[in-house]
Amino acid sequence: MSLLEVTGLKKTYKTRFGGNSVEALKNVNFTVEKGEYVAIMGESGSGKTTLLNILAALDKATSGTVVLDGMDLGKIKDSKMAMFRRDNMGYVFQDFNLLDTFTLEDNIYLPLVLAGKKHEEMKDRLEKIAGPLGITDLLKKYPYEVSGGQKQRAAVARALITSPRIILADEPTGALDSKSSDELLDLFSKVNKMGQTILMVTHSTKAASHASRVMFIKDGVIFHQIYKGDSTDTQMYQKISDTLTLLAQGGDLK
């Protein structure tokens, strides 16, 4: 059984005054296997952010199902949803979402504090990931004292510390310079090789080239995908670029 199963997903919005309906997602179907690294690409307005919000249980679909490791998100009570997200999903955002009044260490601990974990357990968990993420010497610093790349590393640590079933990343390189972006993408690849499932929404061809599969969404439908297979990052980059060029020209991808 797949880790994530999305079936017949539709999302319709009503305009402000209840007039016309807008279909953000029309009929989305896909699966993600445990340990996969999947990127979703699409132009602004294609539906990818709406899709990510539904997968993150931050929004509800009009119809269809999202099942994570056998659990149907649509059947989880609203009162239990925050706990479900905290225990099963990790998030990495473009703007980091770190609290400036907390040290990086306390920001990373926050999901475990909310879960009522003891300090010794939190400390043990952080020690296991701080080294590989290269943030051990930064933990007592505040977000305003470190670079964007270092903030994003702390955000990745916060996402990983709960041992989530899946990490959802929303344009994780969007606020980073090229050097920090490269470092973060290398970090994601390392984390994925350790067995962590990652689903990333991105505009960046370079970011997507690190994934094992890229899905393209347009007008609310996933209509094409590329598998990396044995290709290098450079070869995958070219495949994605060629696909985007064909899309822009209205070419046939079949």
C-alpha positions, 0 to 999 in steps of 0.5 A, a space after each residue: 500500500 502506498 504511503 499517500 493516496 490521493 483519489 478523485 480530489 476536487 476543490 471548488 471555490 465560490 466567488 466572494 458574493 456567491 456567484 461563479 464557481 472556480 474549480 481549483 482542482 478538478 480530478 487529481 489522482 496520484 500516489 506517493 510511496 514510502 521513501 519517495 521524493 516527489 516534486 510538484 511543478 506548475 504555474 501560478 494559479 495551476 492549483 499546486 498550492 491548493 493541493 498542498 494545503 489539502 494534503 497538509 490538512 489545512 484545507 478541505 477538498 470539495 470531494 475525493 479522498 486523501 489517505 496518509 498511511 491508511 488514515 483518511 484525512 477527511 474522517 479525522 475530527 476537527 478537534 483531532 486534526 492539529 494533533 494528527 498534523 503534528 504527529 504525522 506531518 513535517 512542514 518546511 515553508 518558504 518564509 521559515 515560520 520561526 519565532 524570533 523570540 525563541 532560540 533556534 533550539 526552542 523553535 525546533 522543540 516547539 512541536 514536541 513541547 506541544 505534544 507534551 514530550 519530556 525535555 530529555 526525550 526532546 534533547 535526545 531527538 535533537 542531538 540525533 539530527 542537529 549534527 547531520 543538519 549542521 546546526 549544532 553550533 547555532 542552537 542557542 542563537 535567535 533567528 535574527 542572528 543567523 542567515 536565511 540558509 541557517 534558518 531553513 536548516 532549523 526549519 528542516 530540523 523542526 519538521 524532522 524532530 517529530 519523525 513524521 510520515 511525510 515532509 511537505 515543503 512549500 517553495 523551500 528555496 524561494 527565499 534563499 540565495 543560490 548557495 543556500 539553495 544548493 545546501 538545502 537541496 543537498 540536505 533534502 537529498 541526504 534526508 531522503 536517502 535516510 528514508 524520509 518521504 518528501 513532497 515539495 511544491 516548487 517553481 524551481 527547475 533546479 530544486 525539482 531536479 533533485 526529486 525522484 519524480 516530478 509531477 506537473 499540474 495545470 488547470 487543476 489536473 496532474 497531466 504529466 510526470 517524469 521519473 528520475 530513474 538513473 539520471 543525474 541531477 543535471 540530466 533530470 534538470 534537462 528533462 524538466 526544462 524540455 518538458 516546460 518548454 513543450 508546455 509553453 509551446 503547447 506541444 504534445 507530451 505523450 
